[in-house]
Amino acid sequence: MDEKRRRSFQLEDDKGNKLATGVIYDEGNVQVLWRVDCGYTAEQYASLNPILDLMPGVTVLRLIEPD
């Protein structure tokens, strides 16, 4: 079975405050699961660029290793 590989990510500001969390797929698609400005969400984007434009102040993209 072909399973999509995905990586969890977290966007932070320069003080380490979490601004958003979500999942990046190998194809480049992004699903944002939570944003500090609107709470839980299920936004889907073709890349990270749109979410970076919506969230000024992002300075860190942290990829979270699966357990």
VEXTOR-373892 format. One record per residue (C-alpha): residue number from 1; residue in one letter; x, y, z negated. Coordinates in pm, 1 decimal, padded with zeros to 6 digits, m for minus. Layout:
+-----+---------+----------+----------+----------+
| num | residuo |       c1 |       c2 |       c3 |
+-----+---------+----------+----------+----------+
| NUM |       A |        X |        Y |        Z |
...
+-----+---------+----------+----------+----------+
END
This chain:
+-----+---------+----------+----------+----------+
| num | residuo |       c1 |       c2 |       c3 |
+-----+---------+----------+----------+----------+
|   1 |       M |  00000.0 |  00000.0 |  00000.0 |
|   2 |       D |  00129.3 |  00345.4 |  00093.2 |
|   3 |       E |  00125.1 |  00561.3 | m00215.3 |
|   4 |       K |  00198.1 |  00935.1 | m00206.3 |
|   5 |       R |  00492.0 |  01033.4 | m00420.1 |
|   6 |       R |  00424.8 |  01338.5 | m00629.8 |
|   7 |       R |  00612.1 |  01549.6 | m00878.0 |
|   8 |       S |  00468.7 |  01757.6 | m01156.8 |
|   9 |       F |  00585.6 |  02116.4 | m01178.6 |
|  10 |       Q |  00559.4 |  02412.8 | m01407.4 |
|  11 |       L |  00599.2 |  02781.4 | m01319.5 |
|  12 |       E |  00745.8 |  03007.7 | m01587.0 |
|  13 |       D |  00834.1 |  03372.1 | m01635.5 |
|  14 |       D |  01176.2 |  03499.0 | m01744.5 |
|  15 |       K |  01083.8 |  03453.9 | m02112.7 |
|  16 |       G |  00991.8 |  03085.4 | m02071.9 |
|  17 |       N |  00613.8 |  03140.0 | m02085.4 |
|  18 |       K |  00421.7 |  02883.3 | m01882.4 |
|  19 |       L |  00223.5 |  03050.3 | m01601.6 |
|  20 |       A |  00096.5 |  02748.4 | m01406.8 |
|  21 |       T |  00121.1 |  02370.4 | m01382.0 |
|  22 |       G |  00046.4 |  02134.0 | m01099.1 |
|  23 |       V |  00165.9 |  01866.6 | m00859.5 |
|  24 |       I |  00385.7 |  01885.5 | m00548.5 |
|  25 |       Y |  00349.8 |  01608.2 | m00290.4 |
|  26 |       D |  00635.6 |  01498.0 | m00063.0 |
|  27 |       E |  00449.9 |  01637.5 |  00238.4 |
|  28 |       G |  00474.2 |  01983.8 |  00079.9 |
|  29 |       N |  00110.7 |  02009.2 | m00030.5 |
|  30 |       V |  00057.7 |  02162.7 | m00373.8 |
|  31 |       Q | m00225.8 |  02117.5 | m00621.2 |
|  32 |       V | m00243.5 |  02370.8 | m00904.1 |
|  33 |       L | m00412.0 |  02220.2 | m01209.7 |
|  34 |       W | m00384.4 |  02510.7 | m01456.4 |
|  35 |       R | m00308.6 |  02882.9 | m01435.1 |
|  36 |       V | m00262.7 |  03119.6 | m01726.3 |
|  37 |       D | m00485.4 |  03382.3 | m01558.9 |
|  38 |       C | m00785.6 |  03156.6 | m01491.7 |
|  39 |       G | m00744.7 |  02835.2 | m01694.6 |
|  40 |       Y | m00804.6 |  02487.0 | m01555.5 |
|  41 |       T | m00847.5 |  02478.6 | m01181.2 |
|  42 |       A | m00811.7 |  02247.1 | m00882.6 |
|  43 |       E | m00661.2 |  02477.5 | m00622.0 |
|  44 |       Q | m00493.7 |  02319.0 | m00320.7 |
|  45 |       Y | m00234.6 |  02484.3 | m00099.1 |
|  46 |       A | m00019.5 |  02380.4 |  00195.4 |
|  47 |       S |  00294.5 |  02500.1 |  00012.4 |
|  48 |       L |  00411.6 |  02681.0 | m00300.4 |
|  49 |       N |  00427.7 |  03019.5 | m00126.2 |
|  50 |       P |  00062.2 |  03121.4 | m00177.8 |
|  51 |       I |  00067.5 |  03046.7 | m00551.4 |
|  52 |       L |  00393.7 |  03238.6 | m00590.9 |
|  53 |       D |  00229.0 |  03537.8 | m00419.4 |
|  54 |       L | m00073.6 |  03515.8 | m00653.1 |
|  55 |       M |  00136.5 |  03493.3 | m00970.4 |
|  56 |       P |  00378.1 |  03786.0 | m00998.7 |
|  57 |       G |  00649.7 |  03734.9 | m01256.6 |
|  58 |       V |  00735.4 |  03373.2 | m01172.5 |
|  59 |       T |  01111.4 |  03327.1 | m01209.9 |
|  60 |       V |  01141.4 |  02951.3 | m01279.3 |
|  61 |       L |  01006.9 |  02649.2 | m01093.7 |
|  62 |       R |  01059.0 |  02350.5 | m01322.5 |
|  63 |       L |  01013.9 |  02000.9 | m01179.0 |
|  64 |       I |  00902.8 |  01754.3 | m01445.7 |
|  65 |       E |  01035.0 |  01401.1 | m01424.1 |
|  66 |       P |  00776.2 |  01122.5 | m01459.5 |
|  67 |       D |  00793.6 |  00912.8 | m01775.7 |
+-----+---------+----------+----------+----------+
END
